[in-house]
Amino acid sequence: MTGFAVDGSSTSELYIGLMSGTSLDGVDAVLARFPQDGAALQVLAHCHQPYPTGLRCDLLALNSPGDNELHRAALAANAVARSYAELTTQLLKTAGRTARDIAAIGAHGQTVRHRPGEFDGCGYTTQLLNGALLAEMTGVAVVSDLRSRDLAAGGQGAPLVPAFHRTLFGRADREVAVLNIGGISNISLLSADGRTLGFDCGPGNCLMDLWIARHLGCSFDAGGAWAASGTLLPEMLQALLDEPFFTRTPPRSTGRDLFNEQWLAALVPTLESEAAADVQATLLELTAQSIARCLHDDAPATQELLVCGGGSLNTRLMERLQQLLPDTTVQPTDARGLPAMQVEAAAFAWLAMRWVHALPGNLQAVTGAAGPRILGAMYPA
């Protein structure tokens, strides 16, 4: 196994990060270098690949209870591994590298359930991925199942990115926050004094994507143009903002288990009688206000909000965030050197690097775990 030794040492500084988020739009892959002399991260290549339509539908269906789930989930995990392997091959070709150059892949898998702390005091989080198959297909060691150890230690298993955000974007001279807007939105609060907090804000793109898919057949609202054409429905917005999750004290995390079509329909019985564009405008405002509330409540002195994920491309949403946060500079992470669509994948490359070097990947103050833990399990090449 080139690049990795069983004693935890690595002769390679190169890692691959593979991320597919709750938006279910596909997989992002980065090839990153983490110099052992402590120099800054370098992203050497980035690729994106949409999920095949059939796989996306299967994964979306597995977010809800259904028949024959064990069989369907196992086959979906294999299909995710194949998608990851195809993109890894493409990434290596783009970068002019081979599998032998890579220390490890950090592979997130596809979250289909996230219920930390529930039912038996531990709960569970499920990311579909056959890590063994991915290692077999790529010839690279795979670090996966990156959330369950934090849950076992009493944590939420999410968000895991704040520790990475601190290394990349933290500053001693200003209050910074990093916002990832995928299907769910999560925020990292990077205080100038070195303290780091982070938690899920609520829905990011998931409800807007659901609504536009139903009415226009699109997978997302490009630039937020459809939302911008609608008129806000104040009573609907208030009903949605009354959801108890929004006032829950961190640590907190969520997913499609909560913010889904059934949640929306239950809170707004008149949903189908409203103009569809007005509902979209209101769902965008829900995302914007739930994010702004997090900063107002937990980091009112934030000077800079760096945004990553697909939501950073939603022009209307970015405008609303800036309007709701007039004393904060709102801009994509591109302004600080790492393109918005590369940040999450780079974080999972970083988590693989942490595993290889026997270093913890979580932050107790963020997830609520009993302490720092080395996250994930490895399938050697």
Secondary structure, DSSP 8 states (H G I E B T S, - for coil): -TTB-TTS-BS--EEEEEE--TT-S-EEEEEEE--TT----EEEEEEEE---HHHHHHHHHTTS--TTHHHHHHHHHHHHHHHHHHHHHHHHHHHT--GGG-SEEEE--EEEEEEET-TTTTEEEEEE--HHHHHHHHSS-EEE--SHHHHHTTS-----THHHHHHHH--SSS-EEEEEESSEEEEEEE-TTS-EEEEEEEESSHHHHHHHHHHH--SS-GGGHHHHHS---HHHHHHHHT-GGGG--SS----TTTSSHHHHHHH-TTGGGS-HHHHHHHHHHHHHHHHHHHHHHH-TT--EEEEESGGGG-HHHHHHHHHH-TTSEEEEGGGGTS-TTTHHHHHHHHHHHHHHTT-----HHHH--SS-----EEE--
